[in-house]
Amino acid sequence: MFNKILIANRGEIACRVIRTARALGYRTVAVYSDADRDAPHVALADEAVHIGPAPAAESYLQFDAILGACKATGADALHPGYGFLSENAAFAQACEDAGVVFIGPPPSAIEAMGDKALAKQRMIAAGVPCAPGYLGADQADATLVAEAKKLGYPLLVKAVAGGGGRGMRLVRHDSELQAAIEGARREATSAFGDGTLMLERLIDNGRHIEIQVFADAHGNAVHLGERDCTAQRRRQKVIEEAPSPVVSPQMRAQMGADAVAAALAVGYRGAGTVEFIVDAQNHHYFLEMNTRLQVEHPVTECITGQDLVEWQLRVAAGEPLPLAQEDIMLSGHAIEVRLYAEDPYDGFAPQTGAVRYWRPEQALAGRARGQAAFGEVRIDAGIREGGEVTPYYDPMVAKLIAHGRDRNDAIRRLMAALDDAPLLGLRHNARFLRDLLDHPAFREARMHTTLIDQWQQAGEPLLQRPQPDALAWALAAAALAAGEGGARRPDSVATWGTTLVLAGGSEQRAVRVRPHGAQVQVQLAGADSFTFDAVRWQDERLTWRQGGVQRSAVCQMQGGQVTLALGATVHQFAELSPFPQSDPALDPRKLRSPVAGTVCAVAVAVGEQVSAGQPLLCVEAMKMEMWLHARASGTVSALHAQIKDSVAAGSVLAEIDITEEVPA
């Protein structure tokens, strides 16, 4: 038995666990780094303990600091969440040795499934179908190259200790293999402290389908159906749903039986997920087992009506599973989208910055009806308005989940929730998610795990940055003319004949504005003109009436800039200065970091000759590596960063003396 639970995690999963633990009467303890001092999970817990600096390696991955927090607060149980130490067998053992209940599987099960290569060998021995691969101990580059040639392409280079898409590279040609080996090994060593790799033949155009399993200490094990996680970018999930639109009852029973067998084979206890890749003929092949609660567990909760965190706590307390297999029923359809702080229109580059507006309760009004009811909309978030998204952790800031009577019902509800929960302050993928939900390939269940990556290479319209339409331009001009807080601009500015020049998206447009009482008339360069009645700006919401219909949108104004949220799309406009300035980011003599992050590779030295397009330095942020390339030929005259340095967005990392002209 235990009474106080420390959550060894952060963000939305820490908040999620705290809520269920408190509902069951347990006291809760949060831990936090320097970067998370004011984070929501800290405020939500009964107690909180500071465990170190912002980098995870110095805080959330520190055994002593976390177990010290247990001792200081009297916490007699620990929930690891997902990521960080959740699949670390040594940490689970350290908890047991300290007399702290680890709310997860026993260390032996984590170890058995934590090494992806050994796990596959176990599954092969148990008769579970697996994709061909190389699982050997010889890690020499020459051996990996030779084994890759035997397997054939395409294939995956994977970290045996990996998870969440980290330490994984897709290779389609011989020429890509060496860089993939080096990159996967470097990322795996950084993320997991283990650079051991395996090779796996890629099931091309496959679907990622996983089975939720649960086992207790009394020999019982069940599955709670499948989740379809096929919509991915860079091998990381974007949308998850349950049940899968392609799985029949017979296929579900077979996959479920294989998953339960896998759990029982390693003496499993608690929540786990067995992941499969499914080919075009609906044959399934074992990928790996995640020995923890998954990010996407809410969709399973929606269709089963069960709280999986509650199941975890009850099993950890020694209770038997709440339900037998025959008592588990699936009802309706649930879909989850991951709101990432990334720019899908710029290669999914990670983004950091202040959270200037985030009020998810507006999207939940009238839609949150309880866990088992159709029509539920749920938002699990780890950010708050006024907080900041930093480069130190995963880019996922929230999850939006909708439960409907059927798949189309869930899609409609989720699209509406994305419209009604705008995030302002930094770029994110909300509009992309909304468009993907409505894309024919998703609606018709024609996705596969690499389709989004293929779209990116092919320039699919879905991945082209949305440009503001005429209405958005007109509303921005009307807001600027009204002035911040409704204070009207001087008459000399707000008259016909005076032109405002606005920048928005990738365009600049001339706009004429004439306020008259509560009415604002706007004419764009060309034929578009608008008349808005009763224009008001209050509590960061712009309200207007047009053609007798009143509408509103989230709108922020500051220093001649307007940020306008129309549905799931956030547009930014700025009134241009008559004195244009050059953009320092375009200077080829200085290479600037595209994001705040950590330097993970330096490929040149001062005095070295470089050519245009040559990779020079690599910055890692939020699970993504970004190489900086020379924009012209020249000589490296200065390096301002070295490996493991933390750098700010826009900071100069290298300087080059140019020896050729740069094309305009």
Secondary structure as UniProt FT lines:
FT   STRAND          4..7
FT   HELIX           11..23
FT   TURN            24..25
FT   STRAND          27..33
FT   HELIX           34..36
FT   TURN            37..38
FT   HELIX           40..44
FT   STRAND          47..52
FT   HELIX           56..58
FT   TURN            59..61
FT   HELIX           63..73
FT   STRAND          77..79
FT   TURN            84..87
FT   HELIX           89..97
FT   TURN            98..99
FT   STRAND          101..102
FT   HELIX           107..114
FT   HELIX           116..126
FT   STRAND          133..134
FT   HELIX           141..151
FT   STRAND          155..159
FT   TURN            160..161
FT   TURN            164..167
FT   STRAND          168..171
FT   HELIX           174..192
FT   STRAND          197..201
FT   TURN            204..205
FT   STRAND          207..215
FT   TURN            217..218
FT   STRAND          221..233
FT   TURN            234..235
FT   STRAND          236..242
FT   TURN            245..246
FT   HELIX           249..265
FT   TURN            266..267
FT   STRAND          270..278
FT   TURN            280..281
FT   STRAND          284..290
FT   TURN            295..296
FT   HELIX           297..304
FT   HELIX           308..316
FT   TURN            317..318
FT   HELIX           325..327
FT   STRAND          333..340
FT   STRAND          342..343
FT   HELIX           344..346
FT   TURN            347..348
FT   STRAND          349..350
FT   STRAND          353..354
FT   STRAND          357..358
FT   HELIX           361..364
FT   TURN            365..367
FT   TURN            371..372
FT   TURN            374..375
FT   STRAND          377..381
FT   TURN            385..386
FT   STRAND          388..389
FT   TURN            391..392
FT   STRAND          396..404
FT   HELIX           407..420
FT   STRAND          423..424
FT   HELIX           430..437
FT   HELIX           440..443
FT   TURN            444..445
FT   TURN            449..450
FT   HELIX           451..458
FT   HELIX           461..463
FT   HELIX           470..482
FT   HELIX           484..486
FT   TURN            491..493
FT   TURN            496..497
FT   STRAND          499..504
FT   TURN            505..506
FT   STRAND          507..516
FT   TURN            517..518
FT   STRAND          519..524
FT   STRAND          529..538
FT   TURN            539..540
FT   STRAND          541..546
FT   TURN            547..548
FT   STRAND          549..558
FT   TURN            559..560
FT   STRAND          561..566
FT   TURN            567..568
FT   STRAND          569..575
FT   HELIX           584..586
FT   TURN            588..589
FT   STRAND          590..592
FT   STRAND          597..602
FT   TURN            606..607
FT   STRAND          609..610
FT   TURN            612..613
FT   STRAND          615..621
FT   TURN            622..623
FT   STRAND          624..629
FT   STRAND          634..639
FT   TURN            643..644
FT   STRAND          646..647
FT   TURN            649..650
FT   STRAND          652..658
//
